[in-house]
Amino acid sequence: MQSQLSLEVLGVAGGAAPIYQGQCSSSLLILRNSQPYCLIDLGLGVTRTLIASNRTIPDRLIITHNHTDHAGELPVVLRVEQARGRRLQVIAETGVTRRLQQHRLAEHREQLIPEQLADWVSADEGQRIILDQDLALRFFAAQHSERCFGFVLYSIDENGDDKPVLGYSGDSGLKPSLYRQINQALVTIYDARENGNAWHAGFDQIRPWLSNTSFILGHGVNKSDSSHDLPLLWPGQKITLLEGE
């Protein structure tokens, strides 16, 4: 039986906003049959946002890259959950995993090595990761100031074939090769800014790639600003990925 999958936006802030303005970093929560299944990125403010909604950190964490607004809470969360008897699963591209283990978790090095804190699932670009009996994932390289990977989440059908249900660019400048991969999914989420640069695509650059099931995770735009006719995501927004059976 196919699971029901949905996505909830926890935060859309990036850069300095979580620190200076107290906003929740960019993070998405995947729910399976209405229960937290997987967290996409764990930057500053994400854990408190989950607690405020009476949720716990899910067992699986997908980390796109090692910037603070995407992985800043990882050391504390892994250590606290490990002390509670939980070993979370951290899923990342191979090179990103190395950066997280060597740099993000350096504060624990004198006491615990990364393998003691979590179960690490790594894969090279395009390599299939089986999450469980009916979900899989592949990473695809983004264009960013830090090594970063978007991904496609697949539903595995009864014949064992992959059906792309969610594509996410991660933080990325305009990168057609990445967009072609994630745009195959039923729902696609692009990173973009009003004024783009090499590391974050601009709204005008993203427009040609949008469909009626595309969304933009952008920073620095006020929700009350009606001048943008774009499918921007906001905290608390929910999106159905698969209806389930």
Summary of the structure (lengths in Angstrom):
residues: 245
radius of gyration: 17.0
end to end distance: 6.0
largest distance: 51.9
contacts: 821
relative contact order: 0.15
helix: 23%
strand: 33%
